[in-house]
Amino acid sequence: MPHDLRQTAAWQALDLLAPAFDETPRISRAAGLTLDLTTAGYDGAVQQQLFALAEELNWSSARDDLLSGAHVNTSENQAALHTAMRAAGDKIPPAVKGDVLAARAAIQTCLAKVQAIGALDIIHVGLGGSGLAPLFLRSFFQGAQGVSGSNYRLHIIVNADPVTLRRIQQQCDPRKTIVVIASKTFTTDETMLVANQLKTWLGDLRRMFAVTLQAPLAEKFGVPKDHIIPLPEWLGGRFSLWGGVAFPILLTFGPQQFEQLQQGARKMDEHFASAPAEESLPLLLALAHIWQQNFMGCRTRVIIPYADALRHLPAYLQQLEMESNGKACVVPTAPAIFGGVGSTVQHSFMQWMHQGSDLAATDFVVADRLPGEAALSEVLRRNALAQSAALAHGAPPEFPGGRPSNMVFLPELSPAALGALLALYEHKVYLEAHIWGINCFDQPGVELGKKLARQISTGDIPRSTGARLARYK
């Protein structure tokens, strides 16, 4: 339920406290990850009030509601059980076990179908999470430790850009290509425009597959019934990585890699389900971000992974956080999020972060071990640590410091480590939403834009748009 968290005793106490960089180590570990909040910008007094705020707002009850399948998506009156999609068989909540097992069975059927058909290329079409998730996983698995070469050439279309579509078609032979259309509703305008183009180009619909909630629409489109992977109603688009949207990744890199990703996420889920407040990584990170956003005034958060394999992490978290928590509230909610790969960004926007007039908070993501030359890995780690120290403590008077950062250390670039990292941020986003009193599982702003785009296509012109459309006549 919505609430005014400014009326809580803990919030009012936090309002009286000041940022601090006292160098006290604040290090917690779970699911193979290490969360270091030493430079998060608070001291012990602030930390205790942050815990008090979480307790006042019953964070543990909210956690239990999410994991048990309560209808935490209040506007749509449904559960948000993305954790069930990655749960072990005996841990799947009974209410959705049929949905989960049906999706898993369909994935296995479709994997066998593709292997029987034979192909060199896979073209995956999906907008939002349906495209961003495979794009991220592809780049990660290409650089992860212990992942063998790919089985297919995977092409991912995330936009209705005719140049991209033509380029991919020129690279592929339709007689040796599989097309996967990922759309929950199977009505998204851009997705279906591209799908229709590929349908004509492909010719043989026996090489077309679909990932969707709307199986009847996919069948009407021409996708064979046993080529359809169901998406449950309760699985949101930005969490769809854990469902059939990952199908092209399983094809390209093998199911065992995806299983390791799920195992890592399960470990974080298990930690989240039982850890007390003082040890809960999702809660600790959520509270640090709330302190930085609402009390330090950091209206921007920068995500900097020090590994090329994680280059799509900033965009992935941008959608996860800004689409989930970019909602109206009595206090500022999700900050603007951007990022890039270290140490490249040290020569671009880090100058603004050190001396710019706006205050930003940073999440550094660092792998303890990278495959290849050890000396290069050491340089990356050294740079990440140096940037965090410089932001926090500066070199007055030119560099004032006082700029917070959080560090997440992965043991290595493995699928399991990535799974734990993604689950950490998912649970963090949910706890922030609960504390702010908003629903992180709907996206009314996204739907408004789609509605207006459809109006334009029918001649119902929105305000301020008529003159702009005239240029095309």
C-alpha positions in Angstrom: 0.0 0.0 0.0 1.2 3.6 -0.7 2.6 5.3 2.4 4.4 8.5 3.3 7.7 7.2 4.5 8.7 10.8 5.6 6.4 10.3 8.6 8.4 7.3 9.9 10.6 8.0 12.9 13.7 6.5 11.2 13.3 8.8 8.1 13.0 11.8 10.3 16.1 10.7 12.2 18.0 10.2 9.0 17.1 13.7 7.8 19.2 15.0 10.7 22.3 12.9 9.9 25.2 13.9 7.6 27.2 11.9 5.0 30.4 10.4 6.3 33.4 8.6 4.9 35.0 7.2 8.0 36.9 4.3 6.3 35.3 1.7 8.5 35.2 -1.5 6.4 31.6 -2.5 5.6 31.9 -5.8 3.8 29.3 -8.5 3.4 29.4 -11.8 1.4 26.7 -14.1 0.0 26.2 -16.4 -3.0 29.8 -16.0 -4.0 29.6 -12.2 -4.2 31.2 -9.6 -2.0 29.4 -6.3 -1.3 31.8 -3.5 -0.1 30.0 -0.4 1.2 33.1 1.2 2.8 32.7 4.3 0.7 28.9 4.4 0.5 28.9 7.7 2.4 27.5 6.7 5.8 28.7 5.8 9.3 27.4 3.5 11.9 24.8 5.9 13.1 23.3 6.3 9.7 23.5 2.5 9.1 21.5 1.8 12.2 18.8 4.3 11.2 18.6 2.7 7.8 18.0 -0.6 9.4 15.4 1.0 11.6 13.7 2.4 8.5 13.6 -1.1 6.9 12.1 -2.6 10.1 9.5 0.2 10.4 8.3 -0.6 6.9 8.3 -4.3 7.4 10.9 -5.2 4.8 11.0 -8.9 5.7 7.2 -9.2 5.3 7.5 -7.7 1.8 10.3 -10.1 1.0 8.2 -13.0 2.1 5.2 -11.8 0.1 7.3 -11.7 -3.1 8.8 -15.1 -2.7 5.5 -16.8 -1.6 3.6 -15.6 -4.6 1.4 -12.9 -3.0 0.0 -10.3 -5.4 2.8 -7.8 -5.0 2.0 -6.4 -8.5 -1.0 -4.4 -7.1 -2.1 -2.5 -10.2 -2.4 -5.7 -12.2 -3.4 -7.9 -9.2 -0.9 -10.6 -9.7 2.2 -12.2 -8.3 5.7 -11.5 -9.6 7.3 -14.9 -9.3 10.3 -14.6 -11.6 12.2 -16.5 -8.9 10.0 -19.5 -9.6 11.4 -19.6 -13.2 14.9 -20.4 -11.9 13.9 -22.4 -8.8 14.9 -26.1 -8.4 12.0 -28.5 -9.2 11.1 -29.2 -5.6 11.2 -25.5 -4.7 8.8 -24.2 -7.3 5.7 -22.7 -5.6 2.7 -25.1 -6.2 0.5 -22.3 -7.6 2.8 -21.7 -10.6 4.5 -25.1 -10.9 2.4 -26.0 -13.9 3.4 -22.8 -15.7 7.1 -23.3 -15.0 7.2 -26.9 -16.0 5.3 -26.2 -19.2 7.8 -23.5 -20.2 10.8 -25.8 -19.4 9.3 -28.7 -21.3 8.6 -26.4 -24.3 12.2 -25.2 -24.3 13.5 -28.7 -24.4 11.1 -29.6 -27.2 12.2 -26.6 -29.2 15.8 -27.2 -28.7 15.4 -30.7 -30.2 13.4 -29.3 -33.1 16.1 -26.8 -34.0 18.8 -29.5 -33.8 16.7 -31.7 -36.1 16.1 -28.9 -38.6 19.8 -27.9 -38.7 20.8 -24.3 -39.1 23.9 -22.0 -39.2 22.2 -18.8 -38.0 19.6 -17.7 -35.5 17.8 -14.4 -35.8 16.1 -13.4 -32.5 13.6 -10.5 -32.5 12.5 -8.9 -29.3 12.0 -5.4 -27.9 12.7 -4.3 -24.3 13.7 -7.2 -22.0 12.9 -9.6 -24.8 15.8 -8.3 -26.7 18.1 -6.7 -24.1 18.4 -9.9 -22.1 19.7 -12.1 -24.9 21.9 -9.3 -26.1 23.5 -9.0 -22.6 23.8 -12.8 -22.2 25.4 -13.2 -25.6 28.1 -10.7 -24.9 28.7 -12.1 -21.4 29.0 -15.7 -22.5 31.4 -14.8 -25.3 33.8 -13.6 -22.6 33.0 -15.8 -19.6 35.3 -18.3 -18.1 34.6 -22.0 -19.0 32.2 -21.2 -21.8 33.0 -23.0 -25.0 32.5 -21.6 -28.5 29.0 -20.9 -29.8 27.0 -23.5 -31.8 25.3 -20.9 -34.1 25.8 -17.4 -35.3 23.3 -15.4 -33.2 21.8 -12.2 -34.6 19.6 -10.1 -32.3 17.2 -7.5 -33.5 16.0 -5.1 -30.7 14.6 -2.3 -32.9 12.5 -1.8 -36.0 15.5 -0.4 -37.8 15.4 -1.4 -41.5 19.1 -1.0 -41.9 19.8 -3.5 -39.2 17.2 -5.9 -40.6 18.7 -5.7 -44.1 22.2 -6.2 -42.9 21.3 -9.3 -41.0 19.3 -10.8 -43.9 22.3 -10.2 -46.2 24.5 -12.2 -43.7 22.2 -15.2 -43.5 20.8 -17.8 -45.9 17.1 -18.3 -45.2 17.4 -22.0 -45.9 19.9 -22.3 -43.0 18.3 -19.9 -40.6 16.1 -20.1 -37.5 13.9 -17.1 -36.6 12.7 -16.6 -33.0 10.0 -14.0 -32.3 9.8 -13.0 -28.6 6.8 -11.0 -27.7 4.6 -11.5 -24.6 1.5 -10.1 -26.3 2.5 -11.0 -29.9 0.9 -7.6 -30.8 3.8 -5.1 -30.3 3.8 -3.1 -33.4 7.6 -2.9 -34.0 8.1 -6.6 -33.2 5.4 -7.7 -35.5 6.5 -5.5 -38.4 9.9 -7.1 -38.3 8.4 -10.5 -37.8 6.3 -10.1 -40.9 9.3 -9.1 -42.9 11.2 -12.1 -41.7 8.2 -14.4 -42.3 8.2 -13.4 -46.0 12.0 -13.7 -46.3 12.2 -17.0 -44.5 9.5 -18.7 -46.6 9.4 -21.9 -44.6 7.6 -21.3 -41.3 8.9 -24.7 -40.0 12.0 -22.7 -39.1 10.1 -20.1 -37.1 9.7 -20.2 -33.3 7.9 -18.0 -30.8 8.2 -17.1 -27.2 4.9 -15.6 -26.0 2.0 -15.5 -23.6 -0.4 -15.5 -26.6 0.1 -18.9 -28.3 -3.1 -18.6 -30.3 -1.9 -15.4 -32.0 1.5 -17.0 -32.7 -0.3 -20.0 -34.3 -2.5 -17.7 -36.3 0.7 -15.9 -37.5 1.9 -19.3 -38.8 4.3 -20.5 -36.1 3.9 -24.3 -35.6 2.2 -25.2 -32.3 5.1 -27.2 -31.0 7.5 -24.3 -31.8 6.0 -22.1 -29.2 7.5 -21.5 -25.7 4.9 -20.1 -23.3 5.6 -17.0 -21.2 3.5 -16.9 -17.9 1.3 -13.9 -17.3 3.1 -13.2 -14.1 6.6 -13.0 -15.6 7.4 -9.3 -16.3 9.3 -8.4 -19.4 12.4 -7.1 -17.5 12.6 -10.4 -15.7 11.9 -12.6 -18.8 15.6 -13.5 -19.0 14.8 -16.4 -16.6 12.1 -17.8 -19.0 11.9 -18.6 -22.7 13.4 -15.4 -23.8 16.8 -17.0 -23.1 16.0 -19.8 -25.7 18.5 -18.5 -28.3 21.2 -18.4 -25.6 20.5 -22.0 -24.7 20.8 -22.9 -28.4 24.0 -20.9 -29.0 26.0 -21.7 -25.8 24.3 -24.8 -24.5 21.7 -25.4 -21.7 24.4 -26.2 -19.1 25.6 -22.6 -19.2 22.1 -21.3 -18.6 21.6 -23.8 -15.8 24.7 -22.4 -14.0 23.3 -18.9 -14.4 20.1 -20.1 -12.7 22.1 -21.8 -10.0 23.9 -18.6 -9.1 20.6 -16.7 -9.0 19.1 -19.5 -6.8 21.9 -19.0 -4.3 21.1 -15.3 -4.0 17.4 -16.1 -3.7 18.1 -18.5 -0.9 20.2 -16.0 0.9 17.6 -13.3 0.4 14.9 -15.6 1.8 16.6 -16.2 5.1 19.3 -13.7 5.9 18.8 -11.2 8.7 18.8 -7.5 7.9 22.4 -6.9 8.9 23.6 -9.7 6.5 21.1 -9.4 3.6 23.0 -8.2 0.5 19.9 -7.0 -1.3 18.7 -5.0 1.7 22.2 -3.5 2.4 22.5 -2.4 -1.3 18.9 -1.0 -1.3 19.5 1.0 1.9 22.8 2.3 0.6 21.1 3.5 -2.6 18.2 5.1 -0.7 20.7 7.0 1.5 22.6 8.2 -1.6 19.5 9.1 -3.5 17.3 10.6 -0.9 19.7 12.0 1.7 22.9 12.8 -0.2 21.0 14.1 -3.2 22.6 11.7 -5.8 20.0 12.0 -8.6 22.3 9.9 -10.9 23.8 6.5 -10.5 26.6 5.3 -12.6 27.3 1.6 -13.3 30.9 0.8 -14.1 31.9 -2.9 -14.7 35.6 -3.5 -15.1 35.2 -6.3 -17.7 34.3 -6.1 -21.3 32.0 -9.1 -21.0 29.8 -7.0 -18.7 29.5 -4.1 -21.2 25.8 -4.4 -21.4 25.2 -4.5 -17.7 24.6 -0.7 -17.4 21.8 -0.8 -20.0 20.3 -3.9 -18.5 20.2 -2.3 -15.0 19.0 0.9 -16.6 15.8 -0.9 -17.7 15.5 -3.0 -14.5 15.7 0.1 -12.2 14.3 3.0 -14.2 11.3 1.1 -15.7 10.6 -0.6 -12.4 11.0 2.4 -10.0 10.6 5.4 -12.2 7.3 6.2 -10.6 5.8 9.2 -8.8 6.3 9.3 -5.0 6.5 11.7 -2.1 10.3 11.5 -2.4 12.7 11.0 -5.4 12.7 7.3 -6.5 14.9 5.7 -9.2 17.8 8.0 -10.2 18.9 8.4 -13.8 21.2 5.5 -14.6 24.0 5.3 -17.1 27.4 3.7 -17.3 30.2 2.1 -19.3 33.2 -0.1 -19.1 36.2 0.8 -16.9 38.8 1.9 -17.5 37.5 3.4 -20.8 35.1 5.7 -19.0 37.9 7.1 -16.9 38.7 9.1 -20.1 35.1 10.2 -20.7 32.6 10.9 -18.0 34.7 10.3 -14.9 35.9 13.9 -15.1 32.3 15.0 -14.5 31.9 12.6 -11.6 35.0 14.0 -9.8 34.5 17.7 -10.4 31.0 18.2 -11.9 28.4 20.3 -10.2 26.0 17.4 -9.8 26.5 14.6 -7.3 26.4 11.0 -8.6 26.7 7.7 -6.8 28.6 4.9 -8.5 28.4 1.1 -8.4 31.7 -0.5 -9.4 31.5 -4.2 -10.5 34.8 -6.0 -10.4 35.8 -9.6 -11.1 38.5 -10.9 -8.8 39.8 -13.1 -11.6 39.7 -12.6 -15.3 40.8 -15.2 -17.9 44.1 -14.3 -19.6 47.0 -12.2 -18.6 47.1 -11.6 -14.9 48.9 -8.3 -15.1 46.0 -6.8 -17.2 43.5 -8.0 -14.6 45.5 -6.4 -11.9 45.5 -3.0 -13.7 41.7 -3.1 -14.0 41.3 -3.9 -10.3 43.8 -1.2 -9.3 42.0 1.4 -11.4 38.6 0.5 -9.9 39.9 0.8 -6.4 41.6 4.1 -7.2 38.5 5.6 -8.7 36.4 4.7 -5.7 39.0 6.2 -3.3 39.3 9.3 -5.3 35.6 9.9 -5.4 35.2 9.4 -1.7 38.3 11.3 -0.4 39.4 13.5 -3.3 42.4 15.8 -3.1 41.2 19.1 -1.7 40.8 21.8 -2.8 40.6 20.9 -6.5 38.9 17.6 -5.8 36.5 17.9 -2.8 35.7 14.2 -2.6 32.5 13.3 -0.7 31.1 11.3 -3.6 29.8 7.9 -2.7 30.4 4.6 -4.4 29.6 0.9 -3.8 31.7 -2.0 -4.9 30.4 -5.5 -5.9 33.1 -8.1 -6.4 32.5 -11.3 -8.4 34.8 -14.2 -7.8 35.2 -14.7 -11.6 33.4 -14.1 -14.8 31.2 -17.2 -14.6 27.5 -17.8 -15.4 26.9 -18.5 -11.7 28.5 -15.3 -10.6 26.4 -13.3 -13.1 23.2 -15.1 -12.0 23.9 -14.0 -8.4 24.6 -10.5 -9.5 21.4 -10.1 -11.4 19.3 -11.6 -8.6 21.0 -9.2 -6.2 19.8 -6.2 -8.2 16.4 -7.6 -8.8 15.7 -8.0 -5.1 17.4 -4.7 -4.3 15.0 -2.9 -6.8 12.0 -4.6 -5.2 13.0 -3.6 -1.6 13.5 0.0 -2.7 10.1 0.1 -4.3 8.6 -1.3 -1.1 10.3 1.3 1.1 9.3 4.1 -1.2 5.7 2.8 -1.4 5.5 2.2 -5.2 4.8 -0.8 -7.5 7.9 -1.8 -9.3 6.1 -4.4 -11.6 4.0 -2.2 -13.9 5.0 0.4 -16.5 2.2 2.8 -17.3 4.5 5.4 -18.9 5.6 2.8 -21.4 2.0 1.9 -22.3 1.2 5.6 -22.8 3.8 6.0 -25.5 2.6 2.9 -27.3 -1.0 4.2 -27.2 0.0 7.5 -28.7 2.0 5.8 -31.5 -1.1 3.8 -32.4 -3.2 7.0 -32.4 -0.8 8.6 -34.9 -1.1 5.5 -37.2 -4.9 6.0 -37.3 -4.7 9.8 -37.9 -5.5 10.8 -34.3 -2.7 13.3 -33.9 -1.4 14.0 -30.3 -0.7 17.6 -29.3 2.5 19.2 -30.6 2.8 16.6 -33.3 0.9 17.9 -36.4 3.7 20.1 -37.8 6.3 17.4 -37.2 4.2 14.9 -39.2 3.7 17.4 -42.0 7.4 17.1 -43.0 6.7 13.5 -44.2 3.9 14.5 -46.6 
